[in-house]
Amino acid sequence: MKAESITNAKYRKQWHAFVARYALPKLEELPIAEITVHVIHQVLRPIWNTRPESARKLVQNLGFIFNWSIAKEWRQADNPALITGPLGILLPHQKPKIRPHPALPYPQLPRFMAHLRQQGSTAARTSEVLGLERSEIDTTAELWSVPAERMKIRKPHRVPLSHPAMAILAHQTARHNQNYVFPGGRPERPLSNMAMLKLIRTQFPETDATPHGFRSTFRDWAGEQTRFDAQAIEFCLAHTLPNPTQAAYLRTEFLAERRRIMDEWAHFAVPEAPRDNLNGRLQ
């Protein structure tokens, strides 16, 4: 069902295991057409407040399963796993804990980047770029085109590349002939998503920052130290606009503005690096 549409084999295995662990003990002996909202409530109740994130994930997975069964005409009754339906009345209100990714304070970034340059730049990339392939880089336009399947928003995203970023790519692609720009230890596999985290833990033991937290570092810097357009800054992070109507009418990518933002960010992070000009071309 759902798992068959997941292209990532590891995630597909996790999806199966998750449903099997929490739902199958109570549901596997029941015909899907006879499962009621009260049964789903019994499945969720033990973990609803003790493991709220897992419980919400399970609701989503079960909801898909029941929608599938309805579409296949294996079930005539309504979906019993919809939190917006009767199930939501039976379950108590959750107060989800928001745990932001630990971020490096932006004043510390130049020192961090200087250390990365000494250790080698391959570990400097976050998990977002580990799948970067040579074909995605337009060296003439100095643009990186990320395909939709690797984006959280499931839409293609273009990233303007600063002079230091282009220098890193040139260095990397000259080192090997593999498809992935940042290859891992195994042939035709990207660098492990633990590589940069290991570097941070080893060389910066005093900080609890994570690779993903550097997005927060960028956002703090852009918000506090620049006067760039707020929407352009959000586009740098590939965030969708919170207002659906605004998002529907917005057709620009803020590409020119984002190139200037990336130039300023690169100059801040690596002060000794040459600056791009206002048109974003290499000097």
C-alpha positions in Angstrom: 0.0 0.0 0.0 1.7 3.2 1.2 5.0 1.5 1.5 4.9 0.5 -2.2 4.9 4.1 -3.2 8.0 4.9 -1.1 11.1 4.8 -3.2 13.5 4.8 -0.3 14.0 1.2 0.7 15.1 2.0 4.3 12.1 4.2 4.9 9.8 1.6 3.4 11.1 -1.0 5.9 10.7 1.5 8.8 7.1 2.2 7.7 6.2 -1.5 7.7 7.9 -2.0 11.1 6.2 1.0 12.7 2.7 -0.1 11.8 3.5 -3.7 12.8 4.8 -2.7 16.2 2.0 -0.4 17.3 -1.1 -1.5 15.3 -1.0 -5.1 14.2 -1.2 -6.7 17.7 -4.7 -5.4 18.1 -5.8 -5.2 14.4 -4.3 -8.2 12.6 -7.1 -10.6 13.5 -9.9 -8.2 12.5 -11.3 -7.8 9.0 -10.5 -4.3 7.8 -14.2 -3.7 7.1 -15.1 -4.3 10.7 -12.5 -2.1 12.4 -14.3 0.8 14.3 -13.1 4.1 15.7 -13.2 2.6 19.2 -10.7 -0.1 18.1 -8.4 2.6 16.7 -8.8 4.5 20.0 -7.7 1.4 21.9 -4.6 1.2 19.6 -3.6 4.8 20.2 -4.5 5.3 23.8 -1.4 3.7 25.3 0.9 5.9 23.4 -1.1 9.1 22.7 0.3 11.1 25.6 3.5 9.1 26.4 4.8 9.1 22.8 2.8 11.8 21.1 5.0 12.1 18.0 4.8 8.3 17.3 1.0 8.4 18.0 0.4 11.2 15.4 2.6 9.3 12.9 0.6 6.1 13.5 -2.7 8.0 12.9 -1.4 9.2 9.6 -0.2 5.8 8.5 -3.5 4.1 9.6 -5.5 6.8 7.9 -3.8 6.1 4.6 -4.4 2.3 5.0 -8.1 2.8 5.6 -8.4 5.3 2.7 -6.7 2.7 0.5 -9.2 0.0 1.6 -12.1 2.3 0.9 -10.8 3.1 -2.5 -10.4 -0.6 -3.2 -14.0 -1.2 -2.0 -12.8 -3.5 0.8 -14.5 -1.2 3.3 -17.8 0.6 3.1 -17.8 2.5 6.4 -16.0 5.8 7.0 -12.3 6.0 7.8 -12.0 5.3 11.5 -8.5 6.8 11.8 -9.2 10.4 10.9 -8.2 12.7 13.8 -10.6 15.3 12.4 -13.5 12.8 12.9 -14.9 11.0 15.9 -11.5 9.7 16.8 -10.4 13.3 17.6 -13.3 13.5 20.1 -12.3 10.3 21.9 -8.6 11.2 22.2 -7.4 13.9 24.7 -5.8 17.1 23.5 -2.0 16.8 22.9 0.5 19.6 23.6 3.3 18.7 21.2 6.8 19.5 22.4 8.6 21.6 19.8 12.2 20.8 19.9 14.2 23.0 17.4 17.4 21.7 16.0 20.3 23.1 18.1 22.0 25.8 16.1 25.4 27.4 16.1 25.2 31.1 17.1 26.0 33.0 13.9 29.0 35.0 15.4 30.8 31.7 15.8 30.3 30.7 12.1 33.5 32.3 10.6 35.7 30.3 13.1 33.8 27.2 12.3 34.1 27.6 8.6 37.8 28.4 8.9 38.3 25.1 10.7 36.3 23.3 8.0 38.6 24.7 5.3 41.6 23.2 7.1 39.9 19.8 7.5 38.5 19.6 4.0 35.2 20.8 2.7 33.4 17.5 2.0 32.0 17.3 5.5 30.9 20.9 5.4 27.7 20.0 3.5 24.5 19.3 5.4 22.2 16.3 4.7 20.3 18.4 2.2 23.1 18.3 -0.3 24.5 14.8 0.2 22.6 13.6 -2.9 24.1 16.3 -5.0 24.9 15.0 -8.5 27.2 16.6 -11.1 24.3 17.0 -13.6 22.5 19.3 -11.1 25.1 22.0 -11.3 25.0 24.6 -14.1 28.5 26.0 -13.9 27.7 28.8 -16.5 24.7 30.2 -14.6 26.2 29.2 -11.3 23.0 27.5 -10.2 22.2 24.2 -8.5 18.9 22.6 -9.4 17.6 20.3 -6.7 15.0 17.8 -8.1 11.6 17.6 -6.4 12.1 14.1 -5.0 14.9 15.4 -2.7 13.0 18.4 -1.5 10.7 18.4 1.5 8.2 20.5 -0.3 8.3 18.1 -3.3 9.0 20.9 -5.8 12.1 21.6 -7.7 14.3 24.2 -6.1 17.1 26.3 -7.7 19.9 27.5 -5.5 22.2 30.4 -6.6 25.9 29.5 -5.9 28.3 32.0 -4.4 32.0 32.1 -5.3 33.1 29.9 -2.3 30.4 27.4 -3.1 31.5 27.2 -6.7 35.1 26.8 -5.5 34.1 23.8 -3.3 32.3 22.2 -6.2 35.2 22.7 -8.5 37.6 21.2 -6.0 35.3 18.2 -5.3 34.6 17.3 -9.0 38.3 17.5 -9.8 39.1 15.0 -7.0 37.1 12.0 -8.5 34.9 10.9 -11.4 31.9 9.6 -9.4 28.4 10.9 -10.0 27.9 12.2 -6.5 29.8 15.3 -5.8 30.4 14.3 -2.2 30.9 10.5 -2.4 30.9 8.2 0.5 33.1 5.3 1.3 31.2 2.9 -0.9 31.2 3.2 -4.7 28.4 5.3 -6.1 27.0 6.2 -2.7 26.8 9.6 -1.2 28.6 10.8 1.9 27.0 9.5 5.2 24.6 12.0 6.9 26.7 11.4 10.0 29.9 12.9 8.5 29.3 16.5 9.4 27.7 15.7 12.8 30.8 13.7 13.6 33.0 16.6 12.6 31.1 19.0 14.8 31.2 16.6 17.8 34.9 16.1 17.3 36.1 19.6 16.6 33.4 21.6 18.4 32.6 19.6 21.6 31.5 22.7 23.4 28.5 23.2 21.1 25.4 21.1 20.7 24.6 22.4 17.2 23.5 19.9 14.6 24.0 20.1 10.8 20.3 21.0 10.3 20.6 23.7 12.9 22.8 25.7 10.5 19.6 26.6 8.7 18.6 28.4 11.9 22.0 30.0 12.1 21.5 31.4 8.5 18.0 32.6 9.4 19.1 34.4 12.5 22.0 36.1 10.7 19.7 37.1 7.7 17.1 38.5 10.1 19.4 40.3 12.4 22.3 41.4 10.2 20.7 42.2 6.8 17.8 44.0 5.3 17.0 41.6 2.6 13.4 40.8 1.7 11.9 38.4 4.2 10.2 36.3 1.6 13.5 36.0 -0.3 15.1 34.8 2.9 12.4 32.1 3.3 12.9 31.1 -0.3 16.6 30.5 0.4 15.4 28.0 3.0 12.9 26.5 0.5 10.1 27.3 2.9 6.5 27.6 1.6 4.5 30.7 2.4 2.2 30.3 5.4 -0.6 32.1 3.5 -1.9 29.7 0.7 -3.5 32.6 -1.2 -0.2 34.5 -1.3 1.6 31.3 -2.3 -0.8 30.7 -5.2 -0.3 34.1 -6.7 3.5 34.4 -6.1 5.3 33.4 -9.3 8.8 34.8 -8.6 11.7 32.7 -7.2 13.5 35.9 -5.9 16.6 34.5 -7.8 18.5 37.7 -8.1 17.8 38.7 -4.5 18.7 35.2 -3.3 22.0 35.4 -5.2 22.9 38.6 -3.3 21.9 37.0 0.0 24.1 34.0 -0.7 27.0 36.3 -1.7 26.7 38.2 1.6 26.3 34.9 3.6 29.4 33.5 2.0 31.4 36.7 2.7 30.2 36.5 6.4 31.0 32.8 6.8 34.3 32.9 4.9 35.5 36.6 5.1 38.7 36.0 3.2 36.9 34.6 0.2 36.5 36.8 -2.9 33.1 38.4 -3.3 30.8 37.9 -6.3 29.7 41.0 -8.0 26.0 42.1 -8.0 25.2 40.0 -11.0 26.4 36.9 -9.2 29.2 36.2 -11.6 32.6 34.9 -10.5 35.3 37.6 -10.3 
